[in-house]
């Protein structure tokens, strides 16, 4: 089996400055390409960023230079500098791909990066806490869905103006028109 892939010499940034863009789903082919599961609106938008930080949240992060990328019928694949063969690519399975926040364009008014919504407290118009946003789901329809968890209760709240009344990032809350019994 081959050794570990070679990484670029960039110093790892503070993890709080990284935005998760997806993860490595496994090896693709025999020449060091990796399959990517992108958590972006357009999977190939990852190719807009020449340097990726790859690692595990709470763990070590390493910089990789994107050499090439392609879109296939089954998803997206990328060739990262220093990943030379299938064995090296396979070792990267499950690792998160992140980009430094400073490299991302600011979101438009009323739009948010999903990573900024995860962990926010959700409170309804009656002042009742519904839980915390644990993830978002892309439905493929006109709206995404907030997954809000509190203890053993899970609520799916469409991320549309009729239900999501206010997003207060500094206050770490989302105010919704949604009952406790929904």
N, C-alpha and C positions, 0 to 999 in steps of 0.2 A: 504494500500500500504506500502511496506517496505521502510526503510530509505535509505540514500545514501550508496553506497558501501564504504568499508574501503580501504584506500590506504596505501601503504608502506610509511615509514618515510623519504625517500630520499628528499633532497632539490632540488627544480626545477632548472635545468640548464638554462643558458642564451638561449633564444629561437633561437639565431643565430647558436647555436651548434647542433640543432635538425634537422633531415632529415625526412620529411614526407614519410611514407611507405604505407599509405592507410587510410581507415576510418572504423568506426563501422557502419555497415549497419542496425543493429537492433538486437533484441533478437533472440536466437536460442534455442528452447526447454524451459523447465521450471526450470532448475537448474542453471541459471546464465551464461550460455554460450552466446557469442555474435557472430553474423555473421560479417565477415570481407570482405571488398572490398580492395584487396591488389593492390598497384601500383608498384609492384615488378615484375621482369621478371618471377619468379616462386612464386606463392602465398604462398606456404608452407615454403618459405625461412624466413618468419617472425618468424617461430618457432625456428630459430637459435639464437634468442635474448631473454634471460630470463626476461629482464626488458623493459617494454614499457612505454613511456610517452604518456599520453592520455590527450587531451584538444583541445582548439580552438586557431588557430594562433592569436596572439595579446592578448590572454587571459591567464587564469591560466592553468598550466600543472601539472599533477599528475602522479606519478610512480605507475605502477602495475606490479606484478610478474606474468609471464605466468605460469599457473599450468598445462595446457594441450592444445593440439591443434589437429584438425583433418581435413582431406580433404574429402569433400562430392561431390556428383555429381553436386550440385548446388553452390559449392564454398568452402570456408574455414570457420571454426568456431574455437573459442578459449575460454578457461576458464581462467579468470583472478582472482587472489587471492582477496578475499573480496567481489566479486560480487556473491551474494548467490542465487538470484532467478530471474525469468523473469522480474519482475517489475524493479529491479535495472539495469538489462541489457538493458531494453527498454529506460531507462533514458540516456543511453550513445549513443543512435543513433545519427549519424552525427558527432561525435567527431573524431578528427584526431589522428592517431597512428603515433608516431615518435620514432626514435632511435637516441641516441647520435652519432654524426658523428665519434667520436673517436672509436666507436665499429664497424664501417663498414670497410671492407677491402678497400684499395685504388683502384680506378678503373685502369684497364689495360691501357696501352698507346693507345690513340685514342678513349677511352671509357669515358663516363661521366655519372654522376648521373643526372637524369632529373632535380632534384631540382636545380642543379647548372646552368642549361641552361635557366630556366624560369627567365624572366626579362632582358635577354641579348638583346642588340640592334642588329638588323640584317641589314647589309649593303651589297649592291651588288658590283660587280667588277667595276662599273662605279662611285662608291662612293655615290650612292643614298640610303637613309635610307628607308627600307621596313617596319619597325615597330619593335615591341618588341615581343619576344617569350612569349606567354601567357600560353601555355600548349604543351604537346606532346601527340601524339596518337600512340598506339601500333596497327599496322595493322594486325598482325598475319602473314604477309608476311616477306620478307627478310629485311624490313627496317621500322623504325619508322618515324613519320611525325612531323615536327615542325609546330605549329599553330602560325602564326605571324600576329599580329593585329596592325593596324595604323588607328586611327579614326574609320570610319565605314568599312574599308577594312580589309578582312581576307584572308591571303594567306596560303596555305598548301604546305610546302616544304619538299620533301623527305629527310630524314637525311642519305644521302649517299654521298660518295666522289665526285661523278660527279657534285653535286650541292653545298654541304657544303665544302668549300675550307679551312677554318681555323676557329677554335674556340679559342678565346683569353679570357680565364676566368679573368685574372687580368685586362684586358682592357674592359671587359664586352661587347664584341662584337663577332658576328659570321659573317664571310665574305662568301658570297654565289655567285654562278653564276646563277642569277635569275633576270629576267627583271621586271621593274615596271608594265608592262602590262600583266604579267602572272597571 
